[in-house]
Amino acid sequence: MALSRRSGRSRFTLALLLLTSITVLTLDFRGSSAIHSIRNAVSSAFSPVRDGGSRAFSPVSNAWNGLWHYGDVKNENDRLRAQLEDAQGQAAQNEDAKKQLEAISQLEGITQFTQLPSVTASVIAGPLTNFEHTLEIDRGSTKGIKVGMPVVTGAGLIGRVVDVQANRSVIKLLTDPDIVAGVRLATSGETGLLHGQGDGKPLVIDAGIDPPVKVPQDDMVFTSGEDRATFPGAIPVGHVTQADLSADRLTQVLTVTPLADLGRLTFVKVLLWEPPQ
Amino acid sequence: MKYARPAFVLFVLITLQTTLFADLDLFGAKGDITMLLPIAAGITGGRERGAIVGFITGLCLDLVVHGTPTGFFALGYTLVGYVVGMLQAGVLRAAWWIPVLTAFGASALGVLTLAVVGKFIGIEGLFVVNHLVRVALVVAVLNALLILPMIRVTKWAMPATTRSGRMVPV
């Protein structure tokens, strides 16, 4: 008798907790300002602890990463990678420049991303759990950063700002399936829609590229910057590594490897460009 | 005062998760040490305590991380804590390896539960099978290794109480 009463009570507790969780989730999805404020307040209050903890534990994580990733060459490797990314980005831009000139009359009004004002920020936290595709940077609204602004490295596009506090911002990476970008292929000039597929998977263009379009291996992919685009035009994104037909054979499905190494970002640039409303 | 110890343990675990464990990648996956608390609470205190501790732990983690909606971990950890508590009710815990095995299974199941919850609420990209298996294995192995000390910590932080509310010595 007592056992069944306890069992009933624990089921009631479970139902109550699940209902509360779902209510909180719903409020968050509906953009509740109360939830947002509480989260920002807690996150801001906790950030000094996290910063201190990260500093304190950095020898341990360095040793661990050294064990698994040859840490003695890590710094050198990072420097060389940054240089390589800059060079890749430059080469990609050069390749696209010819196409840009040809299309310049039609693309009038589109600004090159390198001419846009930007804020350089350092990455202070990567994804904290296995279920995130976000980064946190050390610059926020005091530097003019707003939600929706694109984020790049020397190599190209890496994501978009999704949350801003005074001195911190959260960036959603391109690998997140929620990020959709209008893109253009360098060789054909065809435009399509690119999105992520989650951790450990390449990006994919699965809309807009018709089957007859020839897509060479390693064809460069840039943001299209077309009307009402969420990113400015001509930002290098990646290169095509595979081209297949969709199941209904009505469009091509292109696998795209990002130019920027999204797993090892240390410095990024937030472009002070807001998508049109 | 009753809540000071659990609050301290929770604070330490969330700090460890968001600092040390966020930086330690093993085969592209991170440990999930915060999941240990509802598992340990479920083992030591039963399903109701497991669920409550899971909810509070998840909600606190939700407020600190930035890439998932608020309530995501609260929902997932509540289920994990409850299920572990339910399992322990049917197990005679004579052997040391039973909690280890429970932690292994519950952690793998917990990762899958979070992925399912994510799928239901529209977080895409969590069902990349290779990645999910890797994450589940890494989290399960790590939590299985840490469960025995965690059970001791949980007993210290949340001692069992008698019906009159008195604490039972650990």
Interface residues (C-beta under 8 A of the other chain):
Chain A: R6 R9 S10 T13 L14 L17 L18 T20 S21 I22 T23 V24 L25 L27 D28 F29 I35 I38 R39 V42 S43 F46 V49 R50 G53 S54 A56 F57 S58 V60 S61 W64 N65 W68 A125 G126 P127 L128 T129 N130 F131 E132 H133 T134 E136 D163 V170 K172 T175 D176 P177 D178 G196 Q197 G198 D199 G200 K201
Chain B: I14 T15 L16 Q17 T18 T19 L20 A22 D23 L24 D25 L26 G28 A29 K30 D32 G46 R47 E48 A51 I52 G54 F55 G58 L59 L61 D62 L63 V64 V65 H66 G67 T68 P69 T70 G71 F72 F73 A74 L75 T78 L79 Y82 G85 V111 L114 A115 G118 I121 I123 E124 G125 L126 F127 V128 N130 H131 V135 V139
